[in-house]
Amino acid sequence: MDPQYIAQVAERTGCTHVHPGYGFLSESPQLASLFPPGGAVTFVGPSLETLQIASDKMQSRSLAIANGVPVAPGAHVSSADEVRKFVANLDTDAFPIVIKALDGGGGRGIRLVETAEEIDSAFRRCLGESASHRVFVEKAFVGSGWRHVEVQIIGDGRGNITHLWERECSVQRRFQKLIEMAPSTLPRDAVEPLIEAALRMARHLNYKSLGTFEFLVNSRSKDWIFLEINPRIQVEHTVTEEITGVDLVRAQLLLSLPYGTLQIALPAYSTSPPPPQGHAIQLRVVAEDPRSDFRLSTGIINPSDVIWPHGRGLRIDTWIATGPHPRGNLQCSVGVDFDSLLAKIIVHGGSFQEATARALRALSETYIKGDIKTNVHVLAGVIAHRDWSSGGSHTRWLEEKLGELVQLGTKQLPKADRDSTLVTAGAIRSTQETGSVTGTILLQPGASFQLTLTPSSEQSGSSSQAQRHSLVITSIGHNAFPNELSGTISTSLTPTPLSFSLTQLSSVPTSSQTEFANMADPSHVASPIAGKIVELHPALTAAAEDSNVHKRVVEGETLVVISVMKMESVVTAPRGGEVVRVGRGIKEGNIIGEGALLCMSFMDEIRKIPPVTRFLCGASLGVTLPVMLQIVSPYKVIFVKELVTRRYEVWRAFTSFFLGSSGINFIFDFVML
């Protein structure tokens, strides 16, 4: 993310070329400016002048208008009020609109707005996801009939420009593509105007290297509009390579040479492009849970956890290690800072029907074990759906049909077959890797440990003494530590052997002070996702700064904004109430795990209890709790005190309604003696 650092590394290592790929800096004019033409290091991509226009969506719109290419009504905006003014100037049918970051992409910095009430929140989220903090608004053309088509352009910066046909990317969720195909299944008379428009704009820029010009086209009316330019290689470039036989990265490198021309890089395309060779489909396998609104699924993936499909007409692009490796067990960690893409499954066939059948077969042979949830069954549901085969999908189709697609995909990928095959394969691979695994902990029945429990310095005074206990693992049921561990233990804490099951919630590095919510406690509000906190409700901020300040939140208000993969997600208040305190580690800039305690709150329903009833309940609690502690057997006192200690804040919160804060403080100070 730091162009200067990349330039320093390039100079220090003596490299000759810098290829930005399709990452965060791939459209950055700042990065390209650090490698001027004729320098020691060559930037592989468009010219600086092209990047300055193409990376700015408003300048790209101006380019399209200047070349007679239709665009959606739109305007640059600097506030939510300006968005409202834009809506007011549209026709009576103004909504939906879309707010976009000028430098957004890949689903980041873009929000669909369907009502006036959504404008403020959408504007803030787009602004927060934009590095430049600049956004614009457009009339949105979404839903039935509207399909997303993009044209692959290549040029040499010497006036020679051609295309490598088009790709269709209509299957998407929240403006993030999931399945791409090449060529489009639209009629050619609907696609040809898009290709001509892309070539016209590319010639105006005297385009060099690869570029993708994106459009929306209505399959019914044949109306179309220009969207944006991506001046880089695309994630979905693979399907273009399959139908053209061209290595696009190689072509980019050849064009970056001092005498690189289109004739040298692509001699077969220097006049007019040959017709496409069959059809290709790309399926993006991502670490997201479709059943939970495509929530990011974090964790560890081991080589033995994955099996990819193989066969004719099949290609896998992935960063996930599989099988035994001379360096040992190469674990792969899915975190919150980068894209959730695990792999791209690319299939190629002589016809669209053949490619579709091959894609479904490939998905049925894809296995990913463990706690990481993926979208494989959704991809299978899409490919098996009649709308896919008939061309009935559109840009909102997946979101509208999600429930149906999940069910259909689950039928296509029987769980029993998936699990049995994976267990067998995992057992074989685990045996092969035994000698080289460095991340597995060897635990055997009989292993003994000393457990020392000491209250943290923040929770107690310096006089607190450590409690030491012995712990022996008497049996092991399942050992996949650190992901999962189960069995039985004997401990000095209790004379009765205990069964245990340990499951890792998340591998995301979180704040060391993170406190997890008790899901059985109605006063606890938990974070549904892992990520970095970028914004807190004023009530949470006030409670964090002063524990005596208890401000109210209203049901549905934004409690926390969490950044995941550079995109911001809003966690709303599940109920109204008064914030008693925030969880430990809840502050802006901290990374929290799924299930972290955001805050504890009084529920508004409690306030409806008559004051007299509250007082009587509190008085009973204050009298009976110390007595209970005196009559239980000594070895259980530890557990009772631990229970009370863990629930200390809960009891304090609820009974402060009954007896007042000073009274309840006295009772608990007495109990803790």
Summary of the structure (lengths in Angstrom):
residues: 673
radius of gyration: 29.4
end to end distance: 53.6
largest distance: 94.2
contacts: 2107
relative contact order: 0.07
helix: 35%
strand: 29%
